[in-house]
Amino acid sequence: MANVHLPKGMRDLLPPAMRRRLHVIDTVRRVFSTFGFEPLETPAMERIETLMGKYGEEGDKLIFKVLKRGEGGERGEADQALRYDLTVPLARVMAMNPNLPLPFRRYQVEPVWRADRPQRGRFRQFHQCDIDIVGTTSPQAEAECVAVVHAALVALGFDGFLIRINDRHILRQMAAAVGASALEVGMVTALDKLDKIGKSGVIEEMIRRGLTADQADGVFDMLDGAPVPGAEDAEANLARIVVLATELGVDPARIKIDRTLARGLDYYTGPVFETVLPEGNIGSISGGGRYDGLIGMFSGTDVPAVGVSLGL
């Protein structure tokens, strides 16, 4: 047989696997439509400046760049890139279509690409199932994101999942409380690795990113329950989101406020959420949050937005 191989991190889906995938996608789309979301499609490639600078230092490193044609490509120059997620392309769509009625509620189920290290459960091409609500600051929007994830997972037969929620404002106040406001991004990036490298590893990373040992210890004191000065409004908003989500049918046992949840992407500005299977040992199966400044990066006018994605 010829020496033929797939690119690393890619896979074929033969008919049995493809039938299961189509069943999942059909189920998720049905739930999205039931909640009033409309379909959208965007190109697999975006202009490189559309994507770069939106995800943070580590995310930007994982973008697959597309070489220019001709002499530019021969010099290694790139002007386009495969989309890293579906959120930044949505922000670009909103900026290009300012007359869309708000709130704009869209869903999108399409592949994305990340130049990540292939490993169990992590591929370089995978599908995301996104919903987003653009044009409202109401906590009802966050609650709907949580409720849609809950309904989709229940419809797919999942049981033992947990939806964790936090607010980037709380993490921002933690950084301020220990005198590390200028190092907030590094603190959040390190904290986002807590499930992978543990507390000691996160502290080491925080120190590597400029925090002192005392500052890192102070952050963990607040993560463990010590009061966070100035975070009262954000904490009240999280409690309100939980109440609204349960009113939309979310099982109270399946949602938890968790100060350790960071979500490392730079564009998040408020509440963030992530769904895990504690007994599945496969990490996060969904994630999202509020990103009120992202659309303004393209349009010059900030438009509030929040969304969540299920990864296949």
N, C-alpha and C positions, 0 to 999 in steps of 0.2 A: 504494500500500500504506500502511496506517496506520503512524504513527510509534511502533513498538513496540520496546522494548529490554529486555534482561535487567538486573538489578541488577549493579553492578560486582563483579567477582570471583566471579560465579556462571556456570554453564554448563548447557546442555542436553546430554544424552547420547542421540544418536539410535541406532537399532538396531545398526549395526555397532560403534560404540564401546561400547554397553551389553553386547553379547555378549562383547567382550573383557574388560570389567570383571567380568562374572559368571564368566568363566573364571578370572580371577585370584582372585576371592573364593572360588570353589569349591576351587581348588587350595590356597589358604592355610588355609581351614577344615579341609581334609583333613589337612594337615600338623599343625595345632594339635591335632586330635583324636588323631592318631597318637601325639603326645607326652603324651596323657592330660589335655588341658585340656577343660573343660566350658563350654557357651555361657551367656552372660548378656546381658540387655538392660536398659538404663536409659532414663529419659525424655530427650527432647531438651532440655528446660528443667530447671533446678535453681533452688532458692531462691538469691537473689543472695549471701547470706552464706555459702552452701556453697562458692561458687567464689572469691569475692574474698579476697585475702590469702594465696593458696596458690601463686601462680605467680611472684611477684616484681613489682617496679614496672612493668617493661615488659610482662610478660604480662597483668597486670591491666588495662592500658590497651586490650588487644585483645579484651576480653570484650564480646560483644553483649548489652546490657541490654534488658530488656523493661519497658515502662512499665506502671505500675499502671492499673487500670481506673478510670474516673470522675475525680473531682477531683484525686486524686493524680497521675494521668497528665497532666492538664492543667498541673500544676505541675512536670512533668518528673521525677517520682519513679519509681524502678524497684524492684521487689521480686523479680523473677525474671531469669534470664539464660540464653541458649543455652550449652550446655556447650562449654568451650574444649578439653577433652580427655576421655579416658575413664578416666583414673586417679583424679582427684578424685571423680567419681561412684562409682567402685568403693570408695574409702575410706569414703564416706558409707554405701554398702550394707553394708560390713563392720561399721560402728558400729551400724547399725540391726538387724543380724542376728548378735548375738554368739555364737549357738549353732551357727553354721556350722562343720562339722568342719575342722580345720586339719591339714596345710597345704591351703588352698583354692586350686585351680588353675582359673582361668577364662580364656575367650577372649571377645572382643567385636569385632564388625565393624560399625561404625555411623558415620554422619557427625558431624563436629564443625564448629564455626564460629569464625572468628577475624576480627576487624575489622582485618585487615592491609592493607597497600598492595598491590593486585593487580599482579602482574608475571608474567613468563614462568615457568611451573611453580609458581606460588603463587596459590592461590585462597582465597576467604573461606569456602567450604564444601568440605570434602573428607572422604574416608573414612579412618579409622584402623583398623588390624587389630591389636588388642592381645592380649597374653597377660600374666598376672600370677600370681605365686606368693606367697600370703599365709601367714605363720605360721612361717617358718624363717629363720635367719641363716646357714645353710650356704652356702658358696661354690658348692655343687652347683647351687643355684637360679640364680645368675648364669650358670653354665656352660650350663644348660638354655636360658636366654633366648637366649644367643648361638647355641647349636646349633639352636634352632627357627628363628631368622632365617636362618641358613646353609642349613638344609634347605628352607625356603620359597623362597629366592632360587634355589637350584639347581633346585628343581622347576619354577620359572617360566622357567628357561633362562638365568639370569644367570650370568656367568662372572667378569668382571674387577672384583669388588667387594672392599672391604676393611672389616673390622669393627675399629674402633678402641676401645680400652678405657682407662679411667683410674679414679681414685678421688678423690672429693671430699676425703677425709682428706689426700691429698697436697697438694692446692691449699690446704687449710686450714693445713697446716704451712708451706707457702711464704709465706703471708701472715704467719704468726707469725714466721718466720725474718727477714723484713725489717721487723718491727715494725709491721705493718699489720693485725693481727687484727680490729680494729674496722671495717676497710674491706674485709673479705673478700668480702662480697656484691658490692660495686662492682668489685672486682678480677675476680671470676668473670664478672660480666655483661660487662665489657670484653673479657675473654679469649674469651668465647663468640663474639665477632665477628671473630676472627682471620682466618678464611677469607674474610671479606667486605672488611675494611679493612686487613689486613696488620699487620705488627709495629709500624710507626710509628704507624698509626692507633690500635692498641690502647694503646700507651704514652700517646698524647695523651688517650685516654678515661680511662685509669687516673688520670692527673694531674687531669683534670677532676673525677673522682670522689673526689679527696682524697689520693691517693698522691703522694709526691714523685718527682722524676725518678730519684733514686738507688734508691728502693724499686722503681719499675717496672723499672729495669735489673737489680736483684737478682732479681726474679721471672723475668725472661727468662734470666738466667744459669742458674737451676735448670731452666727449661724446656728449655734447651739441653744439660742433662746434669749440671750441678753437683749434688752431694749435697743432699738435702732433709732437714735435721735432724728427727728424730722421725717420719719417714715409713716406717721400715723394715718395720713390720708390714703396712701397707697395700700396700707394694710386693710383699711376699711373698705376700699374699692375691691380688693380681693375677696373679702368676706361677702360683699354684695354679689360678685360674680358667682360665687358658690351657691348662694341662695337662688339666684336667677336660673342657674344651670339645673338645679334640682327641680325647680318649677317646670323646666322644659323636659323633665323625664330622666335626668341623670341620677343614677343610684348614688346616694351620699357616701356609701362605702367605697365608691370607685373614684372619688375626687379628694385631693389633699393639697393644702397649702404647704409648700416646701421652700424654705429660704435658700436652700443649697442649689436650686435649679437656676442655671445661668443662661443657657442657650447662647453660644459664642458668637453668632453673627452680629456684625456691628449695627445693622439697620434697626434692630429692635429698640423701642423707646419706652415701653410700658409693660403691661402684663405679658407674660410668656407662659407657654404650657408645653407639656411633653407627656406622652403615654408610654408606659413600660409594662412589660410582662414579667413580674418579679420572679416567677418560677421558670420562665422560658430561657433565661440566660442568652437573650439575643439583643438586649439593649432597647433603645427607643424605637417604637414603631410609628410614632407620629410626633410632630412638633410644630410650634408656631408662636405667634404673638402679635403685638401691636407695633406698627412701624409708621408713625405719623410723619416722619421727615423724608421718607424715601421718594415719594412721588415728586416732592418739591426739588429734589436733586436734578430732575429733568425739566420740570415746568417752571421752576422759580417760585411757585406758590405751594405751600404745604397743604396736603389733603390728608385727613385722618384715614387710617386703614388698619385692618386686622385680618389675619388669616391663619389657616392651619393646614398641614399636609400629612397625609398617610403615605408611607413609603411601601412599595411592593418589593 
